Amino acid sequence: FAEYYSKINFQNYNFFSAGTIKRANRYVPIFALEAALKFEVNMSNHLSKNIKDIEEKNIDVFIVMDRENYYDLIKKFKVNKNKILFLSNKQDILDPYNENLNNFILTYKCISKELDLLFKK
């Protein structure tokens, strides 16, 4: 969601979303698709990607949602911690994967709010 929302709203930047779990090419859960549409974001063609698919030298900053992603980037993928930024300074934003529609909506509301603050919408 964050990648798609950002590409729509902050066109002066380039965004690429990837996870730290090994399984990639997963489809978006139906509740995620439905929740994203409430923010005018269409993710119907999205497949998950793994962080291994990108080269760190092409990334200015990694924006993470939670501490688990932060530590995975440092320990598993050897990303310099100075290139990592938490999306929210207040709380971890946990992935609502396998949860209900309302949890996706609440999570996307939090993500969009933090992105708007970060990129000064």
Disulfide bonds with the S-S distance in Angstrom:
none
